[in-house]
Amino acid sequence: MNPAATMTDQTPPQTVPFFVVEDTKTMKALASPVRWEILDTMGALGECSAADIAQYTARARTSLYPHIQDLVSCGLIYETGTRLMGKRYEQLYRPKAVMIGTRFNQNDQENLDYHTTFANALARLMARKHERAANEPGANPRTDQRNHHCGGHSVWVDEQQLAKLNTMIDDIWEFCESSHPGEGKQLMHVGLFLSRHIPKTKEK
């Protein structure tokens, strides 16, 4: 896959299945749908170049470089070496983890601000992916081979049902975490939102 690859002097750590960001400084670097899409793409591709990411995200390669460098600076992706493509060498990168999460802290206002920004960024990113897929042939919204879906529901749950709901969410994340490319497989995008209903207080 990587012809004429040249490793850096210090080989970076191997990619781990999951990593949780706990400091707000790094979280702020993630408050961008472009950076989340880069991390998501690298989690699916593994070691890759900016050109590979541009091809998968349909974004201009030059527009990706500043975001990639920000992610390198905060340690969420590694520079792993170069490979010869045509007459030039291109930088290769590898993600710190297949999936990246962030620690929620309701008592930290900076942390709360980040998670609000993140939810908005993730919603915009998933909407972009959904729109692109909807405009291409092959979208299947039904049957057990469904590959295109968007929905949102409000449901009443007791403690037992909420625990069951969270078990299903955990199962989905474990499935995503163990995902890897292979013959006959297609790349899917999965997004989940879960929140309590908070009634709007009446103005006095």
C-alpha positions in Angstrom: 0.0 0.0 0.0 2.8 2.4 0.8 5.6 2.0 -1.9 9.0 3.3 -1.1 8.0 4.2 2.5 10.6 5.8 4.7 10.2 5.7 8.4 11.0 8.6 10.8 14.0 8.3 13.2 11.6 7.6 16.1 8.8 5.2 15.2 5.6 6.5 16.8 3.4 4.3 19.0 0.9 1.9 17.4 -2.7 3.0 17.0 -4.8 2.0 19.9 -8.6 1.1 19.6 -9.8 4.0 21.8 -8.5 7.1 23.4 -10.2 9.6 25.7 -9.2 13.3 25.6 -9.5 14.9 29.1 -7.8 18.3 28.8 -9.8 21.2 27.4 -6.9 22.6 25.4 -6.9 19.5 23.2 -10.7 19.5 23.1 -10.6 23.0 21.7 -8.4 21.7 18.8 -11.2 19.2 18.1 -14.0 21.8 17.9 -14.1 21.6 14.1 -16.1 19.3 11.8 -13.1 19.2 9.5 -10.7 17.9 12.2 -13.3 15.3 13.3 -13.7 14.2 9.7 -9.9 13.9 9.4 -9.7 11.7 12.6 -12.7 9.7 11.5 -11.2 9.1 8.0 -7.8 8.1 9.5 -9.5 5.7 11.9 -11.0 4.0 8.9 -7.9 4.1 6.6 -5.1 3.7 9.1 -1.8 5.1 7.8 -2.5 7.5 5.0 -1.5 10.8 3.4 -3.3 14.2 3.0 -4.1 13.2 -0.5 -5.8 10.0 0.7 -7.8 12.0 3.2 -8.8 14.5 0.6 -10.0 11.8 -1.7 -12.2 10.2 1.0 -13.6 13.5 2.3 -14.0 15.3 -1.0 -12.1 18.3 0.5 -9.2 20.2 -1.1 -5.9 18.8 0.0 -4.4 22.2 0.7 -7.3 23.1 3.0 -6.5 20.0 5.1 -2.9 20.7 5.9 -3.5 23.3 8.7 -6.0 21.0 10.4 -3.6 18.0 10.1 -0.8 20.1 11.7 -3.0 21.1 14.6 -3.9 17.5 15.2 -0.2 16.5 15.0 0.7 19.3 17.5 -1.8 18.0 20.1 -0.7 14.4 19.6 -3.8 12.9 18.1 -2.1 11.9 14.9 1.5 10.9 14.2 3.8 11.6 11.3 5.1 8.1 10.4 7.4 8.8 7.4 7.1 9.4 3.7 6.4 7.5 0.5 7.3 8.2 -3.1 4.3 9.0 -5.3 5.4 9.8 -8.8 8.3 12.2 -8.6 7.7 13.5 -5.1 7.5 12.3 -1.5 4.4 12.8 0.5 4.1 12.7 4.3 2.3 9.8 5.9 0.2 10.0 9.1 -1.4 7.5 11.5 -4.1 8.2 14.1 -3.4 7.9 17.8 -6.6 5.8 18.1 -9.2 4.3 15.8 -11.9 6.2 17.9 -11.4 9.4 19.9 -13.6 10.3 22.8 -13.7 13.3 25.2 -14.4 13.3 28.9 -17.6 15.2 29.9 -17.4 17.4 33.0 -20.5 19.3 33.9 -18.7 21.3 36.5 -16.2 22.8 34.1 -17.6 25.6 31.9 -14.8 25.3 29.3 -15.6 21.6 29.1 -19.3 22.3 28.7 -18.7 24.9 26.0 -16.5 22.4 24.0 -19.1 19.7 24.1 -21.8 22.1 22.9 -19.5 23.1 20.0 -18.7 19.4 19.4 -22.3 18.4 19.1 -23.0 21.1 16.6 -19.8 20.2 14.6 -20.7 16.5 14.6 -24.3 17.2 13.5 -23.0 19.3 10.5 -20.4 16.6 9.6 -23.0 13.8 9.6 -25.4 16.0 7.6 -22.7 16.5 5.0 -22.0 12.8 4.8 -25.7 12.0 4.6 -26.3 14.5 1.9 -23.4 13.2 -0.3 -24.6 9.6 0.1 -28.2 10.5 -0.7 -27.2 12.1 -4.0 -25.4 9.0 -5.2 -26.9 5.8 -6.7 -27.3 2.8 -4.3 -28.9 4.4 -1.3 -31.0 1.7 0.4 -33.3 3.0 3.3 -35.0 -0.3 3.9 -34.4 -4.1 4.4 -31.6 -5.7 6.4 -29.1 -4.3 3.9 -30.2 -0.7 4.7 -27.2 1.6 4.2 -29.0 5.0 4.4 -31.0 6.2 7.4 -31.7 9.4 9.3 -34.2 9.6 12.2 -34.8 11.0 15.6 -37.3 10.0 18.3 -38.5 11.1 21.7 -39.1 8.1 24.0 -40.3 7.5 27.6 -38.0 5.2 29.5 -37.6 4.0 33.1 -34.3 3.1 34.7 -34.3 -0.5 33.4 -35.1 0.7 29.8 -32.5 3.4 30.0 -29.9 0.8 31.0 -31.0 -1.3 28.0 -30.7 1.6 25.7 -27.2 2.4 26.9 -26.2 -1.3 26.5 -27.3 -1.1 22.8 -25.2 2.2 22.4 -22.2 0.5 24.0 -22.6 -2.5 21.6 -22.6 -0.2 18.6 -19.5 1.6 19.8 -17.7 -1.7 20.4 -18.7 -2.8 17.0 -17.3 0.4 15.5 -14.1 0.1 17.5 -13.4 -3.4 16.2 -14.1 -2.4 12.6 -11.4 -3.0 9.9 -11.3 -3.0 6.1 -11.6 -6.2 4.2 -12.8 -7.9 1.0 -16.5 -7.3 0.4 -16.8 -4.6 3.0 -18.1 -1.1 2.5 -17.4 2.0 4.7 -20.4 3.2 6.7 -20.8 6.4 8.8 -22.6 6.0 12.2 -23.6 8.9 14.4 -25.5 8.7 17.7 -27.1 11.4 19.9 -28.8 10.9 23.2 -30.0 13.6 25.5 -32.5 14.3 28.3 -35.6 16.4 27.6 -35.2 19.7 29.5 -38.5 21.7 29.5 -38.1 25.4 28.8 -38.7 27.4 31.9 -41.5 30.0 31.7 -40.3 33.6 31.8 -41.6 35.4 34.9 
